[in-house]
């Protein structure tokens, strides 16, 4: 054997030895490992709510009744005032509707006169202003 053949043969033997000893090349890959489950996180605890305090701690029951009665009377008065305003606004709306209808009638009459003037000629006796 020549020197070139010996070198090639030596390299071949070294490569085969490395391949046979390396488990990555000599064996088939196994199934992937199942990952370990992560531990469950601890639940977040809700903060304890502050105790509910009374809205008017110094009032007695009689004072509360008196205050609520006064508030109720005030609300009744405001309600009455609002009803009066609504009635006034409804009357104004009805008047505006009547005015609008009258204006529409006048406009329609003027359109009719204009139509007659164009289609029947300009006869000044028919145009009423």
RODO-2510 file (C-alpha; in nm, 4 decimals, decimal comma):
residues 129
     n   res          X          Y          Z
     1     x     0,0000     0,0000     0,0000
     2     x     0,1103     0,3422    -0,0745
     3     x     0,1237     0,6328     0,1623
     4     x    -0,1879     0,7959     0,0139
     5     x    -0,3869     0,4800     0,0573
     6     x    -0,2666     0,4419     0,4156
     7     x    -0,3697     0,7992     0,4996
     8     x    -0,7123     0,7528     0,3411
     9     x    -0,7547     0,4170     0,5158
    10     x    -0,6495     0,5705     0,8502
    11     x    -0,8937     0,8587     0,8174
    12     x    -1,1709     0,6154     0,7228
    13     x    -1,1026     0,4042     1,0322
    14     x    -1,0974     0,7104     1,2574
    15     x    -1,4273     0,8425     1,1115
    16     x    -1,5945     0,5000     1,1463
    17     x    -1,4728     0,4715     1,5044
    18     x    -1,6088     0,8135     1,5886
    19     x    -1,9438     0,7396     1,4256
    20     x    -1,9813     0,4041     1,6012
    21     x    -1,8963     0,5459     1,9426
    22     x    -2,1147     0,8577     1,9089
    23     x    -2,4700     0,7672     2,0195
    24     x    -2,6214     1,0456     1,8108
    25     x    -2,5122     0,8747     1,4868
    26     x    -2,5368     0,5115     1,5944
    27     x    -2,8929     0,5084     1,7369
    28     x    -3,2315     0,6210     1,6207
    29     x    -3,3719     0,9155     1,8114
    30     x    -3,6134     0,8204     2,0868
    31     x    -3,9509     0,9796     2,1516
    32     x    -3,9388     1,3339     2,2862
    33     x    -3,9507     1,3683     2,6618
    34     x    -4,2774     1,4795     2,8132
    35     x    -4,2203     1,8079     2,9916
    36     x    -4,2857     1,8160     3,3618
    37     x    -4,6048     2,0022     3,4509
    38     x    -4,5399     2,3378     3,6058
    39     x    -4,6785     2,3854     3,9554
    40     x    -5,0094     2,5648     3,9752
    41     x    -4,9753     2,9268     4,0795
    42     x    -5,1337     3,0210     4,4058
    43     x    -5,4634     3,2068     4,3602
    44     x    -5,4608     3,5792     4,4143
    45     x    -5,6434     3,6631     4,7311
    46     x    -5,8961     3,9421     4,7156
    47     x    -5,8398     4,2200     4,9640
    48     x    -6,0862     4,2325     5,2450
    49     x    -6,3394     4,5116     5,1832
    50     x    -6,3624     4,7994     5,4225
    51     x    -6,6647     4,7801     5,6486
    52     x    -6,9637     4,9737     5,5189
    53     x    -7,0319     5,2715     5,7344
    54     x    -7,3663     5,4351     5,7825
    55     x    -7,4267     5,7315     5,5507
    56     x    -7,5634     5,9498     5,8315
    57     x    -7,4341     5,7996     6,1524
    58     x    -7,5503     6,0776     6,3820
    59     x    -7,9127     6,0815     6,2650
    60     x    -8,1817     5,9065     6,4574
    61     x    -8,4676     5,7307     6,2844
    62     x    -8,7002     6,0278     6,3370
    63     x    -8,4444     6,2654     6,1837
    64     x    -8,3969     6,0341     5,8854
    65     x    -8,7734     6,0214     5,8292
    66     x    -8,7944     6,4006     5,8550
    67     x    -8,5060     6,4496     5,6081
    68     x    -8,6483     6,1988     5,3598
    69     x    -8,9942     6,3578     5,3864
    70     x    -8,8468     6,6994     5,3068
    71     x    -8,6531     6,5575     5,0113
    72     x    -8,9696     6,3873     4,8885
    73     x    -9,1681     6,7142     4,9065
    74     x    -8,8911     6,8970     4,7206
    75     x    -8,8903     6,6322     4,4478
    76     x    -9,2702     6,6533     4,4177
    77     x    -9,2435     7,0321     4,3695
    78     x    -8,9733     6,9889     4,1046
    79     x    -9,1871     6,7273     3,9318
    80     x    -9,4859     6,9645     3,9253
    81     x    -9,2712     7,2446     3,7798
    82     x    -9,1395     7,0109     3,5110
    83     x    -9,4930     6,9008     3,4182
    84     x    -9,5964     7,2659     3,3820
    85     x    -9,2962     7,3319     3,1569
    86     x    -9,3760     7,0227     2,9472
    87     x    -9,7354     7,1400     2,9011
    88     x    -9,6165     7,4866     2,7962
    89     x    -9,3735     7,3351     2,5478
    90     x    -9,6474     7,1097     2,4051
    91     x    -9,8701     7,4158     2,3525
    92     x    -9,5852     7,5965     2,1742
    93     x    -9,5263     7,2913     1,9536
    94     x    -9,8962     7,2769     1,8596
    95     x    -9,8930     7,6491     1,7695
    96     x    -9,5789     7,6043     1,5593
    97     x    -9,7366     7,3097     1,3797
    98     x   -10,0454     7,5197     1,2991
    99     x    -9,8263     7,8039     1,1701
   100     x    -9,6221     7,5609     0,9606
   101     x    -9,9360     7,4085     0,8075
   102     x   -10,0677     7,7565     0,7233
   103     x    -9,7370     7,8475     0,5603
   104     x    -9,7440     7,5265     0,3560
   105     x   -10,0982     7,6072     0,2366
   106     x    -9,9893     7,9571     0,1295
   107     x    -9,6838     7,8183    -0,0511
   108     x    -9,8990     7,5614    -0,2322
   109     x   -10,1424     7,8347    -0,3408
   110     x    -9,8539     8,0433    -0,4737
   111     x    -9,7138     7,7422    -0,6592
   112     x   -10,0578     7,6789    -0,8108
   113     x   -10,0838     8,0420    -0,9254
   114     x    -9,7318     8,0240    -1,0700
   115     x    -9,8179     7,7041    -1,2553
   116     x   -10,1315     7,8597    -1,4002
   117     x    -9,9336     8,1671    -1,5058
   118     x    -9,6730     7,9619    -1,6922
   119     x    -9,9099     7,7199    -1,8591
   120     x   -10,1915     7,9585    -1,9471
   121     x    -9,9831     8,2595    -2,0372
   122     x    -9,9041     8,5693    -1,8451
   123     x   -10,2451     8,7084    -1,7705
   124     x   -10,2022     8,9749    -1,5025
   125     x   -10,5658     8,9435    -1,3893
   126     x   -10,5106     8,5896    -1,2641
   127     x   -10,2064     8,6667    -1,0504
   128     x   -10,3262     8,7730    -0,7084
   129     x   -10,0707     8,9192    -0,4808
***
